[in-house]
Amino acid sequence: MDLDETLRELRQAAVPAFADAVFIHLDDPLPVGTETSTGPVVLRLHSSERTWPGATHTATTLYGDTAVSAAPATRVGAPPQVEAAPYPEAAPHAAAALHADPAPYTGQTPPPPLPDIAERVEPAGGGRLAELLRDGRPAFGDAPGNAPAVAELLAAGTVPPDTLPPGHRLIIAPLHGSHHVMGTVVLVRCADRPVFTSDDLLVASQLATHTALGVQKAVMYGNEAAVADTLQHTMLPSSLPEPTGIRLASRYLPASKTAQVGGDWYDAIPLPGNRIALVVGDVMGHSMTSAAIMGQLRTIVQTLAGLDLPPNEVLHHLDEQAQRLGSDHIATCLYAIYDPISHRLLMANAGHPPAVLLHEDGRAEVLGVPPGAPIGVGGVVFESVEMAAPPGATLVLYTDGLVESRDTDIGSGVEALRGRLQSTGHGLASLEVLCDQVLGTLGPGTRDDDIALLTARFDGFPPDSVGYWFLAPHPMTAGQARRLTRRALRRWGLESLVDPTELMVSEIVTNAVRFASRPLSLRLLRTDVLRCEVTDDSPQVPRMRQAGAGDESGRGLFLVNQLALRWGATRVSSGKVVWFEQKIPAK
């Protein structure tokens, strides 16, 4: 799956066992899939390897991941050593090594130098090189009519092509993929070994065929991995919300280059009442399809969260929707709702690794939430578990790539994570530092899976910044709500907001009384803004309308829209919430 590795293996197979030098040109850019290029064909020298008696064994990569320079070796010598050097800075040094004259024999006349090779070739449309590339079969460089093709591939003006020893000393082997020419391989023998034969053309053909298929597979894999990686990153949250009462931090760590992109995701979704939903999930599999399914499941979760359903119902509906996407798609998901006012956490799990709660005193606890079956299995009942979320505690949500590997089962990995958090997480004021420490404990080596990490520190709401009342729905309720609002605002020193807030509360409570059949609730929250929420059991959401000149009603929400900084109405499982916010004066 690695382009440079494929071409390195070609060079090692060809030199010195089959040829004294090999030069590999690739299309620039390399074609992907069945796409057709409309521009001229451009071949760029990717890498080369050469050796001959008494000379330095030199392997060079002109563009790719590395520039290679090898120690002296005989034809059966050691493989080259690799020096990291990115292209194009390495190109002048690579070219110097490529064009270096061979070291002389001791006491003997040095063999004639090999010809230089062009670093960039643009085959003429009707030229011989273009014909050879279209034909796809290897050909001898000295065959009738092939001299112009050799001249195009060799560096013009440096070493003339006629300096090659006589005979079949050069083979041009096109690299033909399934749909395109991928490049060409030039194989050269010096004068001290036998010339190429017709059987050698068959060997060159096999080398070129296998190499072309490897190059094509590597290009297609690289393209798919890049698309999947981009797709996954665009589907992850670009930023996390900053609600009052909780602090959030996250990390996403892709799998190593040898593994495909997976379907891990995380999310934080604000809910009515200053609550927030915390989500982490993992679509099984590693492909662009996994990333696409992840995006669809994340969108479904956001939609279900907007309905303010409890976690077990969110997972139940998510499971139903996942089955509609296809029976082959299985995912795990953990969904939690944090209420900063009641300091409670409600959580349900669908086959996901358990969350870890790091208490303020440094104790780390693996939360015992029934895991349930993964999303997509169908016919499963999920269970919500409510627990305390004490101020100062930190919730750690993650995917299995953090705790599971080829050498570690998931149970041992979770226990190791709990131990690390207990030993290093205590006293860390910054969640960013905590995330870095958690990921920093991963050992070196290849990771088979990507990692999503979401941490949440519970700050909670100060009790003296909350006003919460239940009101029976009757004609006097609006007046009662105004009196309660007035007292709370004066207690908070917000006298300048009393009149507009009373007016808006009165209008919203009056609307709620008209439709409510059970007691409604009024809640005032003082944060960086003043937020008012009125909840009732009617699912009918009010809409602002334009009242006529003679209408006696219909102006309430118009007044709210004019006076409030923001306002809105949200359906919840028990009815609806109508809310508005006002800016708190600087003093």
Buried (B, 14 or more C-beta within 10 A) or exposed (E): BBBBEBBBBBBBBBBBEBBBBBBBBBBBEBBBEEEEEEEEBBBBBBBBBBBBBBBBBBBBBBBBBBBBBBEEBEEEBEBBEBEEBEBEEBBEBBBEBBBBEBEEEEEEEBBBBBBBBBBEBBBBEEBBBBBBBEEBEBBBBBBEEBBBBBBBBBBEEEBEBEEBBEEBBBBBBBBBBEEBBBBBBBBBBBBEBEBBEEEBBEBBBEBBBBBBBBBBBBBBBBBBBEEBBEBBEEBBBEEBEEBBBBBBBBBBBBBEEEBBBBBBBBBBBBBBBBBBBBBBBBBBBBBBBBBBBBBBBBEBBEEBBBBBBBBBBBBBBBBEBBBEBEEEBBBBBBBBBBBBBBBBBBBBBBBBBBBBBBBBEEEBBBBEBEBBBBBBBEEBEBBBBBBEBBBEBBBBBBBBBBBBBEEEEEEEBBEBBBEBBBEBBBEBEEBBBBBBBBBEEEEEEEBBBBBBBBBBBBBBBBEEBBBBBEBEBEEEBBEBBBEBBBEBBEEBEBEEBBEBBBBBBBBBBBBBBEBBEEBBBBBBBBBEBBBBBBBBBBEEEBEBEEBEEEEEEEBBBBBBEEBBEEBEBBBBEEBBBBBBBBEBEEE
